[in-house]
Amino acid sequence: MAQHDTNDKAGDVADTRRAAPITSRFLFVDVAAQRAKQLRRGALPRLERGTITHGHHKLERVAMEEVRTGVIQYTLPTNYEGSPRTTGKG
Protein backbone atom coordinates (compact mmCIF):
# COMPACT_ATOMS: atom_id res chain seq x y z
CA MET A 1 0.00 0.00 0.00
CA ALA A 2 1.28 3.47 -0.75
CA GLN A 3 2.53 5.60 2.09
CA HIS A 4 2.95 9.33 2.11
CA ASP A 5 4.32 12.12 4.23
CA THR A 6 2.30 12.31 7.45
CA ASN A 7 3.56 15.70 8.65
CA ASP A 8 0.58 18.03 8.80
CA LYS A 9 2.16 21.00 10.55
CA ALA A 10 1.47 24.50 9.29
CA GLY A 11 5.20 25.05 8.68
CA ASP A 12 5.24 22.34 6.02
CA VAL A 13 2.98 24.39 3.75
CA ALA A 14 6.01 26.48 2.76
CA ASP A 15 7.54 23.41 1.08
CA THR A 16 7.02 24.08 -2.64
CA ARG A 17 8.05 20.68 -3.95
CA ARG A 18 5.30 18.94 -5.88
CA ALA A 19 4.92 15.18 -6.09
CA ALA A 20 5.25 13.56 -9.49
CA PRO A 21 1.88 13.17 -11.23
CA ILE A 22 0.27 9.80 -10.60
CA THR A 23 -0.51 8.01 -13.85
CA SER A 24 -1.95 4.83 -12.31
CA ARG A 25 -5.61 5.09 -11.30
CA PHE A 26 -5.05 2.41 -8.66
CA LEU A 27 -2.15 4.27 -7.06
CA PHE A 28 -4.16 7.51 -7.14
CA VAL A 29 -7.07 5.88 -5.30
CA ASP A 30 -4.73 4.28 -2.77
CA VAL A 31 -2.89 7.52 -1.96
CA ALA A 32 -6.14 9.53 -1.83
CA ALA A 33 -7.75 6.96 0.49
CA GLN A 34 -4.80 7.13 2.87
CA ARG A 35 -4.96 10.93 2.85
CA ALA A 36 -8.74 10.90 3.46
CA LYS A 37 -8.11 8.68 6.47
CA GLN A 38 -5.64 11.26 7.80
CA LEU A 39 -8.18 14.05 7.26
CA ARG A 40 -10.89 12.06 9.11
CA ARG A 41 -8.47 11.69 12.03
CA GLY A 42 -8.02 15.46 12.27
CA ALA A 43 -5.21 16.39 9.84
CA LEU A 44 -5.52 19.86 8.37
CA PRO A 45 -6.16 20.23 4.62
CA ARG A 46 -3.12 21.41 2.67
CA LEU A 47 -5.14 23.35 0.12
CA GLU A 48 -6.77 26.72 0.61
CA ARG A 49 -10.57 26.68 0.71
CA GLY A 50 -10.73 28.74 -2.50
CA THR A 51 -8.68 26.22 -4.50
CA ILE A 52 -11.09 23.36 -3.87
CA THR A 53 -13.89 23.28 -6.40
CA HIS A 54 -17.30 24.65 -5.43
CA GLY A 55 -19.85 22.66 -3.48
CA HIS A 56 -19.78 20.64 -0.28
CA HIS A 57 -16.25 19.56 0.59
CA LYS A 58 -16.28 15.90 1.54
CA LEU A 59 -12.98 14.75 2.95
CA GLU A 60 -12.56 12.23 0.14
CA ARG A 61 -12.90 15.01 -2.45
CA VAL A 62 -10.43 17.19 -0.57
CA ALA A 63 -7.96 14.29 -0.46
CA MET A 64 -8.36 13.59 -4.19
CA GLU A 65 -7.79 17.27 -5.02
CA GLU A 66 -4.68 17.36 -2.82
CA VAL A 67 -3.25 14.28 -4.55
CA ARG A 68 -4.20 15.61 -8.01
CA THR A 69 -2.43 18.93 -7.41
CA GLY A 70 0.69 17.19 -6.09
CA VAL A 71 0.78 18.58 -2.54
CA ILE A 72 0.80 15.06 -1.06
CA GLN A 73 4.15 13.28 -1.02
CA TYR A 74 4.11 9.48 -1.12
CA THR A 75 6.51 6.56 -1.34
CA LEU A 76 6.02 3.19 -2.95
CA PRO A 77 6.51 0.07 -0.83
CA THR A 78 9.50 -2.23 -1.24
CA ASN A 79 9.98 -5.86 -0.29
CA TYR A 80 11.93 -6.94 2.78
CA GLU A 81 15.32 -6.84 1.06
CA GLY A 82 14.80 -3.16 0.24
CA SER A 83 14.58 -3.56 -3.55
CA PRO A 84 11.48 -2.69 -5.54
CA ARG A 85 8.84 -5.34 -5.98
CA THR A 86 9.15 -7.49 -9.06
CA THR A 87 6.62 -9.68 -10.78
CA GLY A 88 7.29 -13.15 -12.06
CA LYS A 89 9.57 -15.86 -10.80
CA GLY A 90 13.24 -15.40 -10.36
C-alpha positions as semicolon CSV with decimal commas, in nm:
position;residue;x (nm);y (nm);z (nm)
1;M;0,000;0,000;0,000
2;A;0,128;0,347;-0,075
3;Q;0,253;0,560;0,209
4;H;0,295;0,933;0,211
5;D;0,432;1,212;0,423
6;T;0,230;1,231;0,745
7;N;0,356;1,570;0,865
8;D;0,058;1,803;0,880
9;K;0,216;2,100;1,055
10;A;0,147;2,450;0,929
11;G;0,520;2,505;0,868
12;D;0,524;2,234;0,602
13;V;0,298;2,439;0,375
14;A;0,601;2,648;0,276
15;D;0,754;2,341;0,108
16;T;0,702;2,408;-0,264
17;R;0,805;2,068;-0,395
18;R;0,530;1,894;-0,588
19;A;0,492;1,518;-0,609
20;A;0,525;1,356;-0,949
21;P;0,188;1,317;-1,123
22;I;0,027;0,980;-1,060
23;T;-0,051;0,801;-1,385
24;S;-0,195;0,483;-1,231
25;R;-0,561;0,509;-1,130
26;F;-0,505;0,241;-0,866
27;L;-0,215;0,427;-0,706
28;F;-0,416;0,751;-0,714
29;V;-0,707;0,588;-0,530
30;D;-0,473;0,428;-0,277
31;V;-0,289;0,752;-0,196
32;A;-0,614;0,953;-0,183
33;A;-0,775;0,696;0,049
34;Q;-0,480;0,713;0,287
35;R;-0,496;1,093;0,285
36;A;-0,874;1,090;0,346
37;K;-0,811;0,868;0,647
38;Q;-0,564;1,126;0,780
39;L;-0,818;1,405;0,726
40;R;-1,089;1,206;0,911
41;R;-0,847;1,169;1,203
42;G;-0,802;1,546;1,227
43;A;-0,521;1,639;0,984
44;L;-0,552;1,986;0,837
45;P;-0,616;2,023;0,462
46;R;-0,312;2,141;0,267
47;L;-0,514;2,335;0,012
48;E;-0,677;2,672;0,061
49;R;-1,057;2,668;0,071
50;G;-1,073;2,874;-0,250
51;T;-0,868;2,622;-0,450
52;I;-1,109;2,336;-0,387
53;T;-1,389;2,328;-0,640
54;H;-1,730;2,465;-0,543
55;G;-1,985;2,266;-0,348
56;H;-1,978;2,064;-0,028
57;H;-1,625;1,956;0,059
58;K;-1,628;1,590;0,154
59;L;-1,298;1,475;0,295
60;E;-1,256;1,223;0,014
61;R;-1,290;1,501;-0,245
62;V;-1,043;1,719;-0,057
63;A;-0,796;1,429;-0,046
64;M;-0,836;1,359;-0,419
65;E;-0,779;1,727;-0,502
66;E;-0,468;1,736;-0,282
67;V;-0,325;1,428;-0,455
68;R;-0,420;1,561;-0,801
69;T;-0,243;1,893;-0,741
70;G;0,069;1,719;-0,609
71;V;0,078;1,858;-0,254
72;I;0,080;1,506;-0,106
73;Q;0,415;1,328;-0,102
74;Y;0,411;0,948;-0,112
75;T;0,651;0,656;-0,134
76;L;0,602;0,319;-0,295
77;P;0,651;0,007;-0,083
78;T;0,950;-0,223;-0,124
79;N;0,998;-0,586;-0,029
80;Y;1,193;-0,694;0,278
81;E;1,532;-0,684;0,106
82;G;1,480;-0,316;0,024
83;S;1,458;-0,356;-0,355
84;P;1,148;-0,269;-0,554
85;R;0,884;-0,534;-0,598
86;T;0,915;-0,749;-0,906
87;T;0,662;-0,968;-1,078
88;G;0,729;-1,315;-1,206
89;K;0,957;-1,586;-1,080
90;G;1,324;-1,540;-1,036
